[in-house]
Amino acid sequence: MIKINHLTKTYKRVKVVDDVTFEIKEGHCTALVGPNGAGKSTLIDMVIGDRHANKGEIIDTAQLLDAKHLGIMFQKTNFPDLIKVKELYQLFAHLYKDAITLKEFSDITLFNDTQLNQYANKLSGGQKRILDFALALIGKPRCIFLDEPTSAMDVQMRAHFWQVITKLKTEGVTIFYTSHYIEEVERMADRVIVLEKGRVILNDNPEMIRTRQNTSIISLPIQYQQKIETNLPRKQFEYTVSNNKIRITTNNVKTLIEYLNTIQVDLNEIEINKASLLETVFNTNEEEVK
């Protein structure tokens, strides 16, 4: 277990990370989320030792943060102009006594022989991210830190990335990552830490975060828009219209269903969902938070 106690980082009298305390449990997958400027990257830099905290301490009795046990994937990585993918693998592999094989490296990246012999800086954005991920795993780390790992990846590559993460979880690897794709947080994280303006405002598992609140979303086909606009009391219920759907937010599903029935909405056509983790935490839409 890694214990972060009262960690604080100040720049020009502004606390970018403000008295942060939490634990990273060994073998668990922990997600750090929050809006831009919340202090996520600064916090990670302090935990891995790239920045010094003004106050606080990091206790790592299992030595998970030791260089020989730690893999790091930064938010942005620049590769040298004239080095091929295979050469990068060979360079990194020579740094470890027990590195993954080139075959294992290829299975992680999904690169064929042509791509392995390609200059790394000529790869697409998503290919560079999966390459960076594979390089972080070359030394078979017991703990990995991933800062926005799937940014620039397409849907298929993101799905493959999380398959690899699932395998690492079964092997007991400790995983700490940031992401602005909330479905990845809800599906993969054992623990979610929410950072806002440098402070931890929530620290719980995803299911508890969802069930702890009462807000539900009722979705109706767009054909009911005029009926809803005419009859639905806006002071009692809030709704939005997007993607040919009417979304009504409510803390009282029973009352709303009864009301929709009175205005002759076909209840077979409605969908009921709990508010997403992101909406629960930030009370906003997913596209407004990164």
C-alpha positions as CSV (number, residue, x, y, z in Angstrom):
1,M,0.0,0.0,0.0
2,I,1.1,3.5,-0.8
3,K,0.0,6.2,1.7
4,I,-0.2,9.8,0.6
5,N,-0.5,12.0,3.7
6,H,-1.3,15.8,3.6
7,L,0.6,16.3,0.3
8,T,0.7,20.0,-0.7
9,K,2.3,21.8,-3.6
10,T,2.4,25.6,-3.9
11,Y,3.3,27.7,-7.0
12,K,3.4,31.5,-6.5
13,R,1.3,31.2,-3.3
14,V,-1.3,29.2,-5.1
15,K,-1.9,25.7,-3.7
16,V,-2.0,23.5,-6.8
17,V,-2.3,20.4,-4.6
18,D,-3.8,21.2,-1.3
19,D,-3.5,18.9,1.8
20,V,-4.2,15.7,-0.2
21,T,-4.5,12.4,1.7
22,F,-5.4,9.0,0.3
23,E,-4.2,5.4,-0.2
24,I,-3.3,3.3,-3.2
25,K,-3.9,-0.3,-2.3
26,E,-1.6,-2.9,-3.7
27,G,-3.1,-4.9,-6.5
28,H,-6.0,-2.5,-7.0
29,C,-6.9,-0.2,-9.9
30,T,-7.3,3.4,-8.7
31,A,-8.6,6.2,-10.9
32,L,-7.9,9.9,-10.3
33,V,-10.4,12.2,-12.0
34,G,-11.1,15.9,-12.0
35,P,-11.5,18.9,-14.3
36,N,-8.6,20.5,-16.2
37,G,-6.3,22.3,-13.8
38,A,-7.4,20.3,-10.8
39,G,-3.8,19.3,-10.0
40,K,-3.9,15.7,-11.2
41,S,-0.6,15.7,-13.2
42,T,1.2,17.6,-10.4
43,L,0.0,15.1,-7.8
44,I,1.2,12.2,-9.9
45,D,4.6,13.9,-10.4
46,M,5.0,14.3,-6.7
47,V,4.0,10.7,-5.9
48,I,6.5,9.2,-8.5
49,G,9.2,11.6,-7.3
50,D,9.5,14.0,-10.3
51,R,8.4,17.0,-8.1
52,H,9.0,17.8,-4.5
53,A,6.1,18.6,-2.2
54,N,6.1,21.7,0.0
55,K,4.4,19.6,2.7
56,G,3.3,16.1,3.4
57,E,4.8,12.6,3.1
58,I,4.5,9.5,0.9
59,I,4.8,6.2,2.7
60,D,5.7,3.2,0.5
61,T,6.5,0.3,2.7
62,A,6.1,-2.2,-0.2
63,Q,8.6,-0.2,-2.3
64,L,6.1,-0.1,-5.2
65,L,7.5,3.3,-6.1
66,D,11.1,2.0,-6.4
67,A,12.4,2.4,-10.0
68,K,12.8,-1.3,-10.5
69,H,9.1,-2.0,-9.7
70,L,7.5,1.1,-11.3
71,G,6.3,1.8,-14.8
72,I,5.2,5.3,-15.8
73,M,3.2,6.5,-18.8
74,F,3.2,10.3,-18.9
75,Q,0.5,12.4,-20.5
76,K,2.8,13.4,-23.4
77,T,6.0,11.7,-24.6
78,N,8.3,12.9,-27.4
79,F,10.3,10.2,-29.2
80,P,13.7,10.9,-30.9
81,D,13.5,11.7,-34.6
82,L,15.7,8.8,-35.8
83,I,14.9,5.8,-33.7
84,K,12.7,2.9,-34.8
85,V,10.1,1.2,-32.7
86,K,12.1,-2.0,-32.5
87,E,15.2,0.0,-31.4
88,L,13.2,1.6,-28.6
89,Y,12.2,-1.8,-27.4
90,Q,15.8,-3.0,-27.5
91,L,17.0,0.1,-25.7
92,F,14.4,-0.3,-22.9
93,A,14.8,-4.0,-22.6
94,H,18.5,-3.7,-21.9
95,L,17.7,-1.7,-18.8
96,Y,16.0,-4.6,-17.0
97,K,17.2,-8.1,-16.0
98,D,13.8,-9.7,-16.8
99,A,12.2,-7.7,-19.7
100,I,9.2,-8.7,-21.7
101,T,10.0,-10.4,-25.0
102,L,9.6,-8.7,-28.4
103,K,6.6,-11.0,-29.0
104,E,4.9,-9.8,-25.8
105,F,5.8,-6.2,-26.7
106,S,4.2,-6.7,-30.2
107,D,1.1,-8.3,-28.6
108,I,0.7,-5.2,-26.4
109,T,1.2,-2.7,-29.3
110,L,-0.5,-4.8,-32.0
111,F,2.4,-3.7,-34.3
112,N,3.4,-5.8,-37.3
113,D,6.9,-6.1,-38.6
114,T,6.5,-3.0,-40.8
115,Q,5.4,-0.9,-37.8
116,L,8.2,-2.3,-35.6
117,N,10.7,-1.1,-38.2
118,Q,9.0,2.3,-38.5
119,Y,10.4,5.5,-36.9
120,A,8.5,6.0,-33.7
121,N,7.8,9.7,-34.3
122,K,6.1,8.8,-37.6
123,L,3.4,6.8,-35.9
124,S,-0.2,8.1,-35.5
125,G,-1.2,9.7,-32.2
126,G,-3.0,6.5,-31.0
127,Q,-0.1,4.3,-32.0
128,K,2.3,6.5,-30.1
129,R,0.2,6.2,-26.9
130,I,0.1,2.3,-27.1
131,L,3.8,2.3,-27.8
132,D,4.4,4.5,-24.7
133,F,2.2,2.1,-22.7
134,A,4.2,-0.9,-23.9
135,L,7.5,0.8,-23.0
136,A,6.2,1.4,-19.5
137,L,5.5,-2.4,-19.2
138,I,8.9,-3.6,-20.5
139,G,10.4,-4.1,-17.0
140,K,7.3,-6.1,-15.8
141,P,6.5,-3.5,-13.1
142,R,4.5,-4.3,-10.0
143,C,3.0,-0.8,-10.1
144,I,2.1,1.5,-13.1
145,F,1.1,5.1,-13.2
146,L,-0.8,6.2,-16.4
147,D,-1.6,9.8,-17.1
148,E,-4.5,10.0,-19.6
149,P,-3.3,6.8,-21.3
150,T,-6.0,6.4,-24.0
151,S,-6.0,10.0,-25.3
152,A,-5.7,9.9,-29.1
153,M,-6.6,6.2,-29.3
154,D,-9.4,5.1,-31.5
155,V,-12.2,2.9,-30.1
156,Q,-10.6,-0.4,-31.1
157,M,-7.3,0.5,-29.6
158,R,-8.9,1.7,-26.4
159,A,-10.7,-1.6,-26.1
160,H,-7.5,-3.5,-26.6
161,F,-5.7,-1.3,-24.0
162,W,-8.3,-2.1,-21.4
163,Q,-8.0,-5.8,-22.2
164,V,-4.3,-5.5,-21.3
165,I,-5.2,-3.6,-18.1
166,T,-7.6,-6.4,-17.2
167,K,-4.9,-8.9,-17.6
168,L,-2.5,-6.9,-15.4
169,K,-5.2,-6.6,-12.7
170,T,-5.5,-10.4,-12.6
171,E,-1.7,-10.6,-12.2
172,G,-1.9,-8.3,-9.1
173,V,-0.3,-5.2,-10.7
174,T,-1.1,-2.0,-8.9
175,I,-2.6,0.5,-11.3
176,F,-3.1,4.3,-10.8
177,Y,-4.4,6.3,-13.7
178,T,-6.2,9.4,-14.8
179,S,-8.8,9.5,-17.5
180,H,-11.5,11.8,-18.9
181,Y,-13.4,8.9,-20.4
182,I,-15.8,8.3,-17.6
183,E,-17.0,4.9,-18.9
184,E,-13.4,3.7,-18.4
185,V,-13.4,4.9,-14.8
186,E,-16.8,3.3,-14.1
187,R,-15.8,0.0,-15.7
188,M,-12.2,-0.5,-14.6
189,A,-11.6,1.3,-11.3
190,D,-11.8,-0.3,-7.9
191,R,-11.5,3.1,-6.4
192,V,-12.2,6.6,-7.6
193,I,-10.5,9.7,-6.2
194,V,-11.9,13.0,-7.3
195,L,-9.7,16.1,-7.3
196,E,-11.0,19.6,-7.6
197,K,-9.0,22.7,-7.2
198,G,-6.2,20.7,-5.7
199,R,-8.3,19.0,-3.0
200,V,-9.8,15.5,-2.7
201,I,-13.6,16.0,-2.7
202,L,-14.5,12.3,-3.1
203,N,-12.8,9.0,-2.4
204,D,-14.9,5.9,-2.9
205,N,-15.7,2.9,-5.2
206,P,-17.7,3.7,-8.4
207,E,-20.8,1.8,-7.3
208,M,-21.0,3.5,-4.0
209,I,-20.7,6.9,-5.7
210,R,-23.7,6.1,-7.9
211,T,-25.9,4.5,-5.3
212,R,-25.2,7.2,-2.8
213,Q,-27.2,9.7,-4.8
214,N,-30.8,9.7,-5.9
215,T,-30.7,11.4,-9.2
216,S,-32.1,9.4,-12.2
217,I,-32.4,10.2,-15.9
218,I,-35.7,9.3,-17.7
219,S,-35.2,9.2,-21.5
220,L,-38.1,9.6,-24.0
221,P,-38.3,9.6,-27.8
222,I,-38.3,13.0,-29.4
223,Q,-41.9,12.5,-30.6
224,Y,-43.1,13.5,-27.1
225,Q,-41.3,16.8,-27.1
226,Q,-44.3,19.0,-27.7
227,K,-46.4,17.1,-25.1
228,I,-43.6,17.5,-22.6
229,E,-43.0,21.2,-23.3
230,T,-46.8,21.8,-23.0
231,N,-47.5,19.8,-19.9
232,L,-44.4,19.1,-17.8
233,P,-44.0,21.5,-14.8
234,R,-40.5,22.9,-15.2
235,K,-40.3,23.9,-11.6
236,Q,-40.7,20.3,-10.6
237,F,-38.8,18.6,-13.4
238,E,-35.8,19.6,-15.5
239,Y,-35.3,18.3,-19.0
240,T,-33.0,18.7,-22.0
241,V,-33.3,17.6,-25.6
242,S,-30.4,16.1,-27.6
243,N,-29.7,13.3,-30.1
244,N,-33.4,12.8,-30.7
245,K,-34.0,12.1,-27.0
246,I,-35.7,14.0,-24.2
247,R,-33.8,13.6,-20.9
248,I,-35.7,14.4,-17.7
249,T,-33.7,14.6,-14.5
250,T,-35.5,13.7,-11.3
251,N,-35.1,12.6,-7.7
252,N,-38.6,11.1,-7.6
253,V,-39.0,8.5,-10.3
254,K,-42.4,7.2,-9.0
255,T,-44.0,10.7,-9.2
256,L,-42.6,11.4,-12.7
257,I,-43.7,8.0,-14.1
258,E,-47.2,8.6,-12.7
259,Y,-47.2,12.1,-14.3
260,L,-46.1,10.8,-17.7
261,N,-48.8,8.2,-17.6
262,T,-51.5,10.9,-17.1
263,I,-50.3,12.7,-20.2
264,Q,-50.4,9.5,-22.2
265,V,-46.7,8.7,-22.7
266,D,-46.2,5.1,-23.6
267,L,-44.2,3.8,-20.7
268,N,-42.8,1.0,-22.9
269,E,-40.8,3.7,-24.8
270,I,-39.0,5.2,-21.8
271,E,-35.6,4.4,-20.4
272,I,-34.6,4.9,-16.8
273,N,-30.9,5.2,-15.8
274,K,-29.0,6.4,-12.8
275,A,-27.0,9.6,-13.4
276,S,-23.5,8.7,-14.6
277,L,-20.5,8.9,-12.2
278,L,-19.3,12.1,-13.9
279,E,-22.8,13.7,-13.6
280,T,-22.9,12.6,-9.9
281,V,-19.5,14.1,-9.1
282,F,-19.6,17.3,-11.1
283,N,-23.3,17.8,-11.7
284,T,-22.5,18.5,-15.4
285,N,-22.4,16.8,-18.8
286,E,-19.4,14.6,-19.8
287,E,-18.3,16.9,-22.6
288,E,-17.9,19.8,-20.2
289,V,-15.3,18.1,-18.0
290,K,-11.9,16.6,-19.0
